[in-house]
Amino acid sequence: MAEKAWKNEESENEKQNSISVVGMQFAYEGQSPLFYGFNLNTLPGSRYLLVGANGSGKTTLLRILAGKHMVGGRDVVQVLNRSAFHDTQLVCSGELAYLGGSWSKTVGSAGEIPLQGDFSAEQMIFGVEGIDPARREKLIDLLDIDLQWRMHKVSDGQRRRVQICMGLLVPFKVLLLDEVTVDLDVVARIDLLEFFKQECEQRGATIVYATHIFDGLETWATHLAYIQDGELRRAKKLTEVSELRSSANLLSVVESWLRSETKSEKEKPTNPPPEKQKTSPFGASPFMSSRHMAYYR
């Protein structure tokens, strides 16, 4: 019934996106623009697979969506119809969740909590207040966590399980994942992906998942977004990716894109004519985003 309810709600307002990025511009200080005129929209219930080469902008995009960088005005990057950067309640309430590569997790306003000290997994997980006990037990079982683990003694994979568990304790509406399954074994990864799928199908949650591990994702993802040098080259339903009609292997399809990308880079002139060099549009903009301007969390 819950799944049917959110789907009915979505059908009544199909234009309401869970994530809306319109004309986004972003550059780090002293560097060429990474994003310029970037657009992306996602609907509730979708599972977006974010692909691209190293340095293409995947992690930066996820951090922008998580409100860790400021870009433009309040309407440029919207998550659940609110500014990802300005509305800190999005993160504090757990509606917007971000799990990245660092061994820390921001819980509410408590700041960065390390995951490598001499304390137990139980202290970490049960230290988060106001959690549904049934959801907590489900995640502990799903991730096969031993509550007696000492965080400074466990393996990277075990520590990652605790990090993921803590990040998922509060039911999210939008979840941003940056290579979080890289340290997990096959069974843990498959079980976690199935949990994510249920969260989307039963509660209408949205997930954007950046990864280089594609095993089993052909039937998991609903959409695919391909980024090349900060530009969104493709953003469509997985069933509409023409290359997958002749090859059911997502890995080989993405590999072909990245190899074509590498070949194009090698064929570029070493010193392009001045008129063809990419110039920065940020010089006259009051919204140049940079670490120097303290618009960085």
C-alpha positions in Angstrom: 0.0 0.0 0.0 2.8 2.4 0.8 4.4 1.9 -2.6 1.0 2.5 -4.3 0.4 5.6 -2.3 3.7 7.4 -3.2 3.3 6.4 -6.9 -0.2 7.9 -6.9 1.1 11.0 -5.4 3.9 11.1 -8.0 1.4 10.7 -10.9 -0.5 13.7 -9.6 2.6 15.9 -9.7 4.9 14.4 -12.2 6.8 17.7 -12.7 7.9 17.8 -9.1 11.6 16.7 -9.1 13.4 15.3 -6.1 16.6 16.9 -7.5 16.6 19.9 -9.8 19.8 21.5 -11.1 19.3 24.4 -13.5 22.1 26.3 -15.3 24.7 25.4 -12.6 28.1 27.1 -12.7 31.0 26.0 -10.5 34.8 26.5 -10.4 37.4 26.0 -7.8 39.6 29.0 -7.2 42.3 29.4 -9.8 40.9 26.7 -12.1 38.9 26.6 -15.2 35.1 26.1 -14.8 34.2 22.5 -13.9 30.5 23.0 -14.5 28.9 25.6 -16.7 25.2 25.6 -17.6 24.8 22.2 -16.0 21.2 20.7 -15.8 19.9 17.6 -14.1 16.5 16.5 -12.9 15.5 13.4 -11.1 12.0 12.1 -10.1 11.1 10.4 -6.8 11.7 6.7 -6.8 14.5 6.8 -9.3 17.9 5.2 -8.9 20.5 7.1 -10.9 23.8 5.6 -11.7 26.4 8.3 -12.1 29.3 7.3 -14.4 32.4 9.0 -15.8 36.2 9.0 -15.8 38.3 10.0 -12.8 38.2 13.8 -12.6 35.0 14.2 -14.6 33.2 15.9 -11.8 31.1 13.1 -10.2 32.3 13.6 -6.6 32.0 17.4 -6.9 28.5 17.1 -8.2 27.5 14.9 -5.3 29.1 17.3 -2.8 27.2 20.2 -4.4 23.9 18.3 -4.2 24.8 17.5 -0.6 25.1 21.2 0.2 28.8 21.1 0.7 29.6 23.7 -2.0 27.6 26.9 -2.7 26.7 27.5 -6.3 24.7 30.5 -7.6 21.4 31.4 -6.0 18.9 29.4 -4.0 17.1 28.2 -7.1 20.1 26.8 -9.0 20.4 23.5 -7.0 17.2 22.3 -5.4 16.8 19.1 -3.4 13.2 18.4 -2.3 12.3 21.9 -3.5 14.8 23.5 -1.1 18.3 24.9 -1.5 20.8 22.2 -0.9 23.3 24.7 0.5 21.1 27.1 2.4 18.6 24.8 4.0 20.7 22.9 6.6 17.6 21.3 7.9 17.6 19.0 4.9 20.7 17.3 6.3 19.9 17.6 10.0 16.5 16.0 9.5 18.0 13.1 7.5 15.9 13.8 4.4 19.1 14.4 2.5 21.9 11.9 3.2 25.4 11.8 1.8 27.8 8.9 2.1 31.3 9.5 0.7 34.8 8.1 0.9 35.9 9.6 4.2 35.8 7.7 7.5 33.5 10.1 9.1 29.8 10.9 9.1 28.0 14.1 10.0 25.1 13.3 12.3 22.8 16.2 12.8 24.7 19.2 14.1 27.2 17.1 16.1 29.9 17.7 13.6 32.3 15.1 12.1 32.4 11.9 14.1 35.5 9.8 13.5 35.1 6.1 13.0 38.6 4.9 13.9 38.8 5.6 17.7 38.9 3.0 20.5 35.2 2.5 20.9 32.7 -0.2 19.9 30.4 -0.4 16.9 27.6 -0.5 19.5 28.6 2.8 21.0 28.6 4.4 17.6 25.3 3.0 16.3 23.3 3.2 19.5 24.7 6.7 20.2 22.4 8.1 17.5 19.1 9.1 19.2 15.6 9.1 18.0 16.1 6.1 15.7 13.4 3.5 14.9 14.7 0.3 16.7 13.3 -2.0 14.0 15.2 -0.1 11.2 18.4 -0.1 13.3 18.2 -3.8 13.9 17.5 -4.5 10.2 20.6 -2.5 9.1 22.8 -4.2 11.7 21.6 -7.6 10.4 21.8 -6.6 6.8 25.4 -5.4 7.1 26.4 -8.3 9.4 27.8 -5.9 12.0 29.2 -7.3 15.3 28.4 -4.7 17.9 31.5 -5.6 19.8 33.8 -4.6 17.0 36.5 -2.1 18.3 36.6 0.6 15.6 40.4 1.0 15.7 41.0 -2.7 15.2 38.6 -3.7 12.5 39.2 -3.9 8.7 38.4 -1.2 6.3 35.4 -3.2 5.1 34.0 -3.7 8.6 34.5 0.0 9.4 32.7 0.9 6.2 29.8 -1.2 7.2 29.4 0.8 10.4 29.7 4.1 8.5 27.0 3.0 6.1 24.7 1.8 8.9 25.0 5.1 10.7 24.3 7.0 7.5 21.1 5.0 6.9 19.6 5.0 10.4 17.3 7.9 9.5 15.0 7.2 6.6 16.2 9.4 3.7 14.3 10.9 0.8 17.4 11.6 -1.2 20.6 9.6 -0.8 23.9 10.5 -2.5 26.5 7.7 -2.6 30.1 8.1 -3.7 31.9 4.7 -4.1 30.6 3.5 -0.7 30.5 -0.2 -1.6 34.2 -0.4 -2.7 35.3 -2.0 0.5 32.4 -4.4 0.9 32.5 -8.1 -0.1 30.1 -9.4 -2.8 27.4 -10.6 -0.4 27.3 -7.4 1.6 27.2 -5.3 -1.6 24.4 -7.2 -3.2 22.3 -7.1 0.0 22.9 -3.4 0.4 21.9 -2.7 -3.2 18.7 -4.7 -2.7 17.9 -2.6 0.5 18.4 0.6 -1.6 16.1 -0.7 -4.2 13.4 -1.4 -1.7 13.8 2.1 -0.2 13.1 3.6 -3.6 10.2 1.2 -4.6 8.4 1.3 -1.2 9.1 4.8 0.0 9.7 6.8 -3.2 13.3 7.7 -2.2 15.8 8.9 -4.8 19.3 7.6 -5.0 22.3 9.0 -7.0 25.1 6.5 -6.9 28.6 7.1 -8.3 30.7 4.0 -8.8 33.2 2.2 -11.0 31.8 -1.2 -10.0 29.0 -2.2 -12.3 28.3 -5.8 -11.4 24.6 -6.4 -11.1 23.6 -2.7 -11.8 22.0 -3.5 -15.2 18.8 -4.5 -13.3 19.3 -2.2 -10.3 19.5 1.3 -11.8 16.5 3.0 -13.4 18.5 5.8 -14.9 22.0 6.6 -16.1 23.9 9.9 -16.1 27.2 10.1 -17.9 29.5 13.1 -17.1 32.5 14.0 -19.2 34.7 16.9 -18.1 31.8 18.5 -16.1 29.3 18.1 -19.0 26.3 15.9 -18.8 26.6 13.8 -21.9 23.7 11.5 -21.3 20.9 11.4 -18.8 18.1 8.9 -19.6 16.4 5.8 -18.4 18.6 2.7 -18.5 16.1 1.1 -20.8 16.6 3.9 -23.3 20.4 3.5 -23.6 20.7 2.2 -27.2 24.0 0.5 -26.6 22.5 -1.7 -24.0 20.1 -3.2 -26.5 23.0 -4.9 -28.3 25.0 -5.5 -25.1 23.5 -6.4 -21.8 26.8 -5.7 -20.1 26.8 -2.2 -18.6 30.5 -2.4 -17.9 31.4 -2.9 -21.6 29.1 0.0 -22.6 30.6 2.4 -20.1 34.1 1.2 -21.0 33.5 2.0 -24.7 32.4 5.6 -23.8 35.5 6.2 -21.6 37.8 4.7 -24.3 36.3 7.0 -26.9 36.7 9.9 -24.5 40.4 9.0 -24.0 40.9 8.7 -27.7 39.4 12.2 -28.3 41.6 13.7 -25.7 44.7 12.3 -27.3 43.6 13.7 -30.7 43.2 17.2 -29.4 45.8 19.8 -30.5 48.4 20.4 -27.9 48.0 24.2 -28.2 44.5 25.0 -29.5 44.0 28.4 -31.2 43.2 31.2 -28.6 39.7 31.7 -29.8 38.9 28.1 -29.2 40.3 27.9 -25.6 37.6 27.6 -22.9 37.2 30.9 -21.1 35.8 31.3 -17.7 32.3 32.8 -17.4 32.9 33.6 -13.7 34.9 36.7 -14.0 31.8 39.0 -13.9 29.7 36.7 -11.8 28.9 37.4 -8.1 28.5 33.6 -7.6 32.0 32.3 -8.3 32.2 29.3 -6.1 35.6 28.6 -4.4 37.2 27.4 -1.2 38.7 30.9 -0.9 35.2 32.5 -0.6 34.4 30.2 2.3 31.4 28.7 0.5 32.7 25.3 1.3 31.6 22.9 4.0 
